[in-house]
Amino acid sequence: MDVLYFAWVRERIGLPRETVETGATTVSELVAELRAREDRYAAAFADLSALRVAVDQELTDFDAPLAGAREVAFFPPMTGG
């Protein structure tokens, strides 16, 4: 599955996107797998309340299932203006 990182999440991890092999069934499980990879991932995902997630370009929550998902994107909350 493709995992995309935006704004400061991308800066902390050092990649805009990557393809990930995962056994995760939910976004939360995917985050746990990513956190365990390296310190840079742990830093990026340290405070999930400061992050939003989209699965296949639909905004969702961290309990969302990943079955059949092709893309997961992580980004900080957006403000209008």
Beta strands, then each sheet from edge to edge (+ up, - down):
strand 1: 2-5
strand 2: 17-19
strand 3: 52-55
strand 4: 58-60
strand 5: 71-75
sheet 1: 2+ 1- 5- 3+ 4-
end
